[in-house]
Amino acid sequence: MEALSGDGYAYGYRKLTVLLRRDHGLVINKKKVYRLCKELDILRPQRRKKATYPRKLARNRVITDSNQLFETDIKYGYIAGEDCFFFIQSCEPLSIDWTQ
């Protein structure tokens, strides 16, 4: 398992289990591979969840009518083989809690 994990690739215990079963014909389950990886100190660190942030749209504003709040999105791209970029801009009105 150290040879498989030392190939320069970042394999977790699940992928190591598949490789041991497929390439070496071993009958082994992922729990045993996890335990062995932990003992050999080749266990990959767990991924951390990315933090989610609340939408801060229209904070400290009172929407009393339509077309008072707009949201825009700009997307940049590169044209392959050319020395130029392009961008797409979309703008859409938002209705947030508007009553009459």
TAQUISUL-V248332 format. One line per field, one symbol per residue. ss: DSSP state (H for helix, E for strand, L for the rest). psi: psi as a letter, one per 40 degrees, with the letter a starting at -180 (. if undefined). burial: # if it has 9 or more other ideal C-beta (glycine too) atoms within 8 Angstrom, else .. Layout:
BEGIN
ss: ???
psi: ???
burial: ???
END
This chain:
BEGIN
ss: LHHHHLLLLLLLHHHHHHHHHHHHLLLLLHHHHHHHHHHHLLLLLLLLLLLLLLLLLLLLLLLLLLLLLEEEEEEEEELLLLLLEEEEEEEEELLLLLLL
psi: ddddeeeeighadddddddddddefihiiddddddddddefehiiiiiiihiiihfhfhfihheiifehihihhhiihhheifiiiihhihiihhhfhi.
burial: #..##.....#.#..##.###...........##.##.........................#.....#.#......................#...#..
END
